[in-house]
Structures are given as structure tokens and as C-alpha cells.
Amino acid sequence: MGNRLSKIATRTGDDGTTGLGDGRRVRKDDARIAAIGDVDELNSNLGVLLCEALPDDVRQALVAIQHDLFDLGGELCIPGHTVIADAQLAQLDAWLAQYNATLPPLKEFILPGGVRAAAIAHVCRTVCRRAERAIVALGQIETINAAPRQYVNRLSDLLFVLARVLNRAGGGTDVLWQHDRQKQV
């Protein structure tokens, strides 16, 4: 790979454009850049979650996911390039099955919250959903591979499940939506 980032402040983006991995320059508000930015924001939020006390297996999964998201951003950065593989999707499915099996069934909707780590996982989930919307929007105007969209769709489900797992690991429980609560006027 060599030294890819030998100079950070290039000033080439001062005109409102940025470079893609294939050398093309596009506007910074381009749909592809929006999708890349949302994936990057998700990865940064996962970095915040990783600052919390987490079960070792959850930590290892999140670190692997961060690497996958970097790969996913790279795939989005180079039109026509494929990086996300079936094995990465299968790993998300395996984690979903593993962690979901440890949880009681949901009988009510839950609110984002609980212990701090779970609340951050919920923030990650919502940022993941935004990244998914941006990838879907990009796919409406440009041809992109299905794997990035599939990855973030499954990841948002996993982040929901992990929030529930983290609530239990932190000594808390799910925060249930009270649909029959008294409305205050």
C-alpha cells in the first residue's frame, strides 16, 4: 500500500470538490460522497462505543465491523469496485443469530436508552439507517453493488440487538415504550 496519506492538507477541495478512488473529482455534495460520509460517521460513532466497557466478544465484533465499514467506504469511493464479500454478510448474520438467541422475545417496542453503551449503540443504529438511505439513494442514480446496501441493512439490525445485549451486560434492561401511558395535556 505504501504511504497513501503523506500530505493531509492538499487544498484541492477548496473549490467544493473531492477526489474519488478512480481519480475523478466530484462535488462534495454528490450522492456518492454523502453515502461515504454517512458510513464514515457510523464508523466514528462505533469508535465512541468502543470507548465504553464492553464484553470482549462484542468489542471484537465491533472492531471487525469497523474494518468492514472502512472496506465498504472504499468500495463506494471507487465506482465499479467490489470489496464487501458474502463472508462479511454471513458474519453479520451469524452474530445476529448468536446475540439474538441470548435475548428474551420482545413483546413491546423499545426506546433508545438504558445504560450508556446501549444508548450509544442505538445512536450507531440510527446513523447506520441513514447510511443505508444514502446508499439506496446513490443506487437510484448510479449502478452500485448490492453488498454495501445489504451490509448496512443487516448491521442496523445487529446494532439494535447489541443495544439490548449491552443493556443486560451493563445491569440494565430494555426501555419499553408505554403505549398505554396517560397522556399529559
N, C-alpha and C positions, 0 to 999 in steps of 0.2 A: 504494500500500500504506500509506503514512503511517507513523507511529510506532506499530508494533504493541506493542513492549515498552518502555513508558515507565516501568513500575514492575515490578521483578523480585520483590521480597518482598511478596506480597499477603496472605499468611496465610490465604488462602481454602482452602488444602489442609491446614490444621491438623487438620481433622476426619477426615482419611483419604480425602478425595475430591479429584478433579481435574476440570477442565473440558474437554469435547470442543470441537471447532471449531464445532459446531452449537449450542453454549450449554448442552447437557446436562451434568450433573455425574454422575460415576460413581466407584465406589470405585477406589482406586489399585491394587488387586489384580485389577481387571477384566481379562478376557482381551484386550480391545482395548488397554488400557494396557500389558499385558505385551508384546504384539506391537510396539507403538510403541516401548517401551523397548528391546527387543532390536534393532530397526532402528537406534535411536539409538546403542546400544552398538557395533553394527557400524560405523556412520559414525565414531564416535570412534576405534575401532581402525584404521580406514583413515587417519585423521588421524595416528596414530602411525606407520603405514607410510610416509606421505608425508614424515615427518621423515628418512627414510633416503635415501641416494644411490640414485637410480633412473634407468633410461633415460628420456629425455624423453617418448617415446611412452607408456610405462607410466604415468608421472606424469600426463600429460594424460588418459589413460583413467580413472585413479583419481579425479582431480578431478571429471570428468564424472559418475562413479558416485556420488561424494559428493552432488552436486546431485540426482541421480536419487533417492537414498535419502531426501533431505530431502523431495522431492516425494512419495515413497512414504509417508513418515510422515504427511505432510499428508493424503494420501488415506485412510489409516487413521484419522486424527483426525476426519474429517468423514464420518460414515456416509452411504453413498449417493453420495459424491462420487468422480469419476474424474479422476485426474491422470496415472497411468502409461499411456503410449501404446504402440502397436505399434512405433513408431520406436525407442523405448528398448529394447524387447526385441530388435529387429532389430540394434541396435548391439552388444548383448552377444553375439549370435550371430556377428556379423562379427568382433569381437575374438577370440572363441573360435576361429574358423576361422583367423584370421591368426596368432595366437600358437601354436596347436597345430601348425600347419604347420612351425614352426621347430624342433620338438622331436623327438627320436628316440622311436620307439614304446616304450611301457612293456612290459617283459617280467616285471616283478615289482611287487608293491605297494611304495609308498614310505612312509617315515616322515616326519612333520613335522620339518623341520630344514634343515640346510645353513647358508648364510650368513644373517646376522641378518634381512635384508629378506625372504628366503624364509620363514623361521620365523614372522615377523610375518604374512605373507600367509596362512600356514596357520592362525594364530590367527583371522584375519579370516574364513577359510573356515568354521571351526567355529562361530564366532559367527553367521555367515550361516545355517548349517544350523539353529541354534537359533531364529533369527528365522523361518525357514521353518516350523519346527514350531509356533511360536506363531501364525503366520498361518493355518496349516492348522487349528489348534485353534479359533481365532476363527471360521473359516468353518464349523465344525461347529455353532456356536450362533447365529451371525448371518449374514445374507447379506452377502457382500463380493464385490468384483470378483475375477476370476481373475488379472488382470495383476500385482498385488503378489506373489502366490504364485509365478507363473511367473518374475517378475523375480529373486527371491531364489534360486530353484532354479537358474537359469542363471548367476547371479552366483557361487554357490558353486563351480560347475564352472570358471568363469573364474578365480576366485581360486586354485584348485588348479593350473591351467595357468600362471598368473602366478607362483606359487611356484616352479615348475620353470624358468620363464624367468629369474626373479631369481637362482636358484642359478647358472645359467650366466653371467648378466651379472656376477655377483659373483666369478666364477672358481671356483665350486664345481660340484658335481653333485648329482643326487638322492641321498638317503639311502635305500638299498634295504633292505627288510625281508628278513632272512635266515631263511627258513622252515626251513632245514635246519641251523641252528646247533646246536651242542652245548648241551644244557640243563644248567645248573649246579644242583646239588642242595644 
